[in-house]
Amino acid sequence: MAVADPRTSTTPAHTPAAAPAAPAAPVALGLAVLATLVWSGSFVTSRALGDSVPPVQHAFWRWVVALAVVAPFGARRAWRQRDLIRRHLGFVLLASLLGVTVYNTLVNQAGVTTPAANMGMIMAASPVLMAVFERAGGVRLGARRVAGLLVACAGVLLLVGGGASFSAGDLWMIAAACCFGSYSALLRRRPAGLDGAGFLFTTFLFGTVLLLPAQGVSLAVRGGFSPTPGTVLPLLYVGVASSAVAFFAWNKAISLIGPSRAGVVYYLQPVCVALLSWALLAEPTGWAQAGCMALILGGVVLGAATGAGPRR
């Protein structure tokens, strides 16, 4: 709400990978938790910069910074795999559009009018879409994982229904949640042999290029922003931590355990965002919200357990 990563599966692009070996699961879950924690901070950043940095410019400079960070690791690998990237150009462009160009721009637009806690709660709906896509692809989710997903989802619904005030920006967040869920499900079909660092660099590059027209319009209509510590430091955070680090961790976790299982961990995000927004932005958090967060955490613990079967 991103540095080497070789594909561990040799499965063809159109077939979901088989269930990973058990020792990989704790590492993958740890990576998913890391990405979720870092992304929680980016929602607070989007809210904090909502009045000082136009949403499109926020997204554009985020990805420029991310490109600079990933380039030493991924540019040469992407060049070596240019023929593979060219063969799967449609997949790479779609991943770039969903995960880079559109998703974060929608989040930043939502941050103009929506409290950070609301942003985190709405984004918690994206694991449902991840699970639906994976199940449609033939992956058996398992009773415990479905139960954990439903428990966590119930916590989110109670949290939203327990007094959260909605604004027009929440519609942008709903669109962002759909976009991120689609991107995460798409990662499961990443072509075998496409290096993680090269893939990351390529999607960041294509996504930034796709943002250029909107960046030009934003500069013409809104003008630029003042590069002060209050704007530059948050942009460095989202460029380095929320983009390069978190996207690598999330993509690697998906490659190991799949989007539905990693998506259950993503339910931690509303809890983290609510706590950060309370501590940094003075957004209120009450006992009812704390109880719903406990329900979300319980669902995460239940759903992160093993028990999913392979594709039938």
QUIPEGI-V508258 format. One record per residue. SS is DSSP state (alpha for helix, beta for strand, coil for the rest). Layout:
ss = {SS;SS}
//
This chain:
ss = {coil;coil;coil;coil;coil;coil;coil;coil;coil;coil;coil;coil;coil;coil;coil;coil;coil;coil;coil;coil;coil;alpha;alpha;alpha;alpha;alpha;alpha;alpha;alpha;alpha;alpha;alpha;alpha;alpha;alpha;alpha;alpha;alpha;alpha;alpha;alpha;alpha;alpha;alpha;alpha;alpha;alpha;alpha;coil;coil;coil;coil;coil;coil;alpha;alpha;alpha;alpha;alpha;alpha;alpha;alpha;alpha;alpha;alpha;alpha;alpha;alpha;alpha;alpha;alpha;alpha;alpha;alpha;alpha;alpha;alpha;alpha;alpha;alpha;coil;alpha;alpha;alpha;alpha;alpha;alpha;coil;alpha;alpha;alpha;alpha;alpha;alpha;alpha;alpha;alpha;alpha;alpha;alpha;alpha;alpha;alpha;alpha;alpha;alpha;alpha;alpha;alpha;alpha;coil;coil;coil;coil;coil;alpha;alpha;alpha;alpha;alpha;alpha;alpha;alpha;coil;coil;alpha;alpha;alpha;alpha;alpha;alpha;alpha;alpha;alpha;alpha;alpha;coil;coil;beta;coil;coil;coil;alpha;alpha;alpha;alpha;alpha;alpha;alpha;alpha;alpha;alpha;alpha;alpha;alpha;alpha;alpha;alpha;alpha;alpha;alpha;coil;coil;coil;coil;coil;coil;coil;alpha;alpha;alpha;alpha;alpha;alpha;alpha;alpha;alpha;alpha;alpha;alpha;alpha;alpha;alpha;alpha;alpha;alpha;alpha;coil;coil;coil;coil;coil;coil;coil;coil;alpha;alpha;alpha;alpha;alpha;alpha;alpha;alpha;alpha;alpha;alpha;alpha;alpha;alpha;alpha;alpha;alpha;alpha;alpha;alpha;alpha;alpha;alpha;alpha;alpha;alpha;alpha;coil;coil;coil;coil;coil;coil;alpha;alpha;alpha;alpha;alpha;alpha;alpha;alpha;alpha;alpha;alpha;alpha;alpha;alpha;alpha;alpha;alpha;alpha;alpha;alpha;alpha;alpha;alpha;alpha;alpha;alpha;alpha;alpha;alpha;coil;alpha;alpha;alpha;alpha;alpha;alpha;alpha;coil;coil;alpha;alpha;alpha;alpha;alpha;alpha;alpha;alpha;alpha;alpha;alpha;alpha;alpha;alpha;coil;coil;coil;coil;coil;alpha;alpha;alpha;alpha;alpha;alpha;alpha;alpha;alpha;alpha;alpha;alpha;alpha;alpha;alpha;alpha;alpha;coil;coil;coil;coil;coil;coil;coil;beta;coil}
//
